[in-house]
């Protein structure tokens, strides 16, 4: 299922809808189960990571299907003096391991001593649901992240992935050893005006989608060590040419890609036959907003025991 945040007007409270990609039906939910004003920062395998809007440094993990949630213990870091530029973590990730029935929350950002300029020091805090404790490690990084990229975190094969702001590489976090690494993008990826690159997950593989002019090119990562990317397909977007400058992919499987604008879901681009379906789901009465989390994530009814509040 695809998770999308919607609002009926600019004054109304946003809510969530879960779209069943196979059946074309949807369910509507809200986050009023959390007695706080929150924004979604990440999602993974049915769970959401939300941050408090009035109280910086307060995070929740919830399961909107079962309406259960967990308030995470506060870290020992002082957010207003630790994270640059606004006291909040630049990167927020959620890794939910269904086989181990556990989850991790990751907060990462550049260090800033109060009254001083930010440094290259990159602080990473990891919450472990088994121990209910945070751990910390520090590294040096020099990447930056756009609003879109920092909110499109992808969890695949025990690794969290973020596309850097320059779109030249992927920053990867291995939670098994608390190590960062950089992953090169496909050599064929083009950078320039009108070309946009997005990171997704497709049937257990890391996927890169590039949209430029009236074409969409799709790669999947077949070998991590060799950084070997395979072109899945190149799809024409001519039937929605007028929407191309504003569209972005929100979910992907081995058969199709869901495309959306900030106002509506556009349709499905079918992979391997080079065609796009222009049949639109029945959501045009809503305004679609890119929420502060992973819009492209998969929401499943996994067997993981949900966090309780």
N, C-alpha and C positions, 0 to 999 in steps of 0.2 A: 504494500500500500504506500501511496505517496502522501507526505504530510505537507499541508499548505496552510499558512496563516491568512485569514481574510477579515475584512471589516466592511460592514454595510455602508458606513460613512466615515468621514474623518473624525466625527465626534464620538462614534460608538466604540465600545471595547472590542478589540480583536478576538477572534475565536479560531479554533483549528478545525480543519476538515481532513479526513483520511479518505483518499480516493483509491478504490480498488481498481488497479490497472487492467485486470483481466475482465471483470464483470461490468465496469463502467458505472458503478454505484458509489455512493459516498455516505459517510456519517459525520455529524458535526459534534464537536466537543468544545469545552472551555477549560481554562486553567483555574477556575474559581475554587477548586479543591485546595489550592495553596492560598492561605490567608495572607497574601502579600501581592504587591504589584510586581510582576516579573516579566522578563523577556527571555525567549528561548535562545540559547547560545549554541547548543549542539544536540544531536540525537543519534541513537544507534540501537538497532534491534528492538524497537518498541519502547525504549526509555528516552526521556528528555532531560537535558541539563538546563536549568533555568537560573538566572541571576536576579537578585532583588534590585529593583530600580531605585528605591529610596535609600537602601542600605548597601553600600559598596562592600564587596568581599563576602556577601551572603549568597550561598548557592544551594539549590535543591536538585534532587533527582526524582523524577516522578514517572509513573506509568499511567497515562491518561485512559487507557482501556479499563484498568481495574480501579482507577481513581485513588491510588496509593502514592505516597511520596515520602521522601526522607530529607530532612534538613541536614546538610553536611556540617561537621564541626568547623569552626573558623580556623584558618591557618595562623601560624604565629607571625606571619609577615604583616607589616603595617602597610596596607594597600596604598595609602596616600603618599607614602614616601618611597615605595618600592617599584611600582609599575609606571612606566611612561607611555603615553602622555597624560592620561586622565585618571590614573589611579586604578584602572582596571586592566586585567590581563589582556594582552594583544590576541593571544590564541587560547581558545577554550575547546577542549576535545572530550568526547565521551566514548569509551571503549567498553562494549558489553560482550562478554564471552559467554555464549549460551551453553557451551559444553562444560565449562567450569562453574557456571552459575554465579558469576561475579562481574563487577564492573569497576572501571577506573575513570576518574575525572582528572583532566590535565588542565592546569593554568600555567601559561608561559608568557613572558614579556620581558622587555628591556629594563634593566635596573636604573633607578634614578635616586641618588641621594638627595635629600631635601635641600633645595636651594642651589643645586648643581645641575649641570647639563647631563642628559642621559649618556650612559656608557654603552659599550658593545657587550657588556655582561648580560647574558640571557639566563634569567632565572626560570626554572621549571619546577612546579609543585604537582605531585601526583597523589590523588586520594585512592586508597585501596579499600574496597567494600568489605574484604575479609578481615582486615585488621582494624577497620574504621579509623585509620590514621593517615596523615599526610607524610610524604617523604619529599626531599628536596635535592636537586642537583643543579650545578651551574656550568654554563659553557659560554663560548664567545660566538656571536652571530653578527652578521652585517646585512641581513635581508630586511626588506620592508614588506608590508602586506596591505592590499587594498581592502575596502569594506567588503566587497564581494568575496575576495580570496580568503580572508580571515574567517569568514562564516561558511565556507564550503570545505569543511574537514571531512575526510573520507577514511573509514576504518576498514582495512582489508588485511587478512592474514596476520592478525596480531599487531599491525602497524597503523599509526595515524599519519595522514598525509595532508599537507597544505601546499597549495600553489603559491609561489612567491609573487610579490607585486610586479616584478619585472617579467614574469611568465617565462623565465629562462630555465627554471628547475623546480623540483618538488622537494620541500623540506619534510623529512620522514623521521618519526619518533618510534623507536623500538622500545616498548614497555618492558620487555623481558630483561634488558640490560641497561635501560635508561641512557640510551645513546641516540644522538641525532646523526643523520647522514643526509646527503643531497643526492637526488636522483635526476638524471638528465631527461629532458623531454625528447620526443621523437625528432630526428634531424629534419624531417620534412615540415615541422611546425613553422609557420610563417608569422613574423611579427611586423605590424604596421597598422596604419589607419584602417579602421573598419574590420579588423581581424580580432576575434576574441577567443580565448582559450578557457575551458572549464574542466574541472576534475570531478569524476564520478566513479561509481562502482558498478560493475556489470557481471553478474553471476559469479562473484568471488574473485574477480580480477579488477585491478586498478585500470581506469579508463580515462583517456583524454579526448575531448571533443573540441574541435576548432570550427567556428562559424565565421565565414568570410564571404562577402557579397551574397551570392545565391546558392552557396554550397556549404555542406556540413561534412567534415571528415572525422572519422572515428578510429582511434587506436586502442588496443588493450596491451597491458604489460604482461608478457609471457614468461620472462626470466628476469628476476630481480638482480642477480649477481652480474649478468651480462648486460643488463639494462636493454633488453631486447623487446622492442615494441612491434606489434603486428597491426597492420591496417585492416580493420574490419570491413569498412565500406565508405563510400563517398556518395552522399545523398543530395539530390537537387532540391532546393527550397523555392523553386520558381512559383509554385501555386500560392505561396504566402510571401512573395517578394517584398510587398509593401511593409510587412511586419519584421523583416529580417534585422534591421538595425536595432530593434528593441527586444528580440527574443533571446532566451537562454534555456538550456536543458535543465530539467528538474529531476529526472529519474531515467534509469536505463536498465534494460535487460538484454539478453542475447538476441531478442527479436525486434525490439523497438526502443525509441527514445521519446519521452514526453517533453514537449516544448511549451514554454509559457512566456507571456509578457508580464508586466507588473499589474495588468488588469484582468487577464484571463489565461486559461490554458488553451493553447492554440490547437494542438492535435498530436497525433503520433507519427513519427518518422520511422517507417518500417525498414529495418536493416536487412541487407542482402538482396533486396529487390530494387533499391535505389528510388523508392517512391515515398511520398509523405501523404498520410491521410489527413484531410482537412475537416473531418467531422469533429466538431467541438463538443466537449462535455457541457452539461447544463449548469455552468457557473457564471454566466455573463451578468447576472444581476449583482454580483459581488465585485468589490475592488480587491485585487490580489496584491499583497505586499510581500517583498522579500523580507522574511523575518530574520531576526538576529540569531540564526542557528543554521543548521544544514538543511536547506530547502530540498536538496536532492536525496535525502536519506530515505532508507527503506524502513517502514514501520511494520513489524510482524508481531503475531501473537505467539511469541516464543515461550518456552517452558521455564525460563529464568524466573526465579522467585522475585516478585516485585519488591522494591524498597517500600517500607511502611513508615508512616509518619507518626 
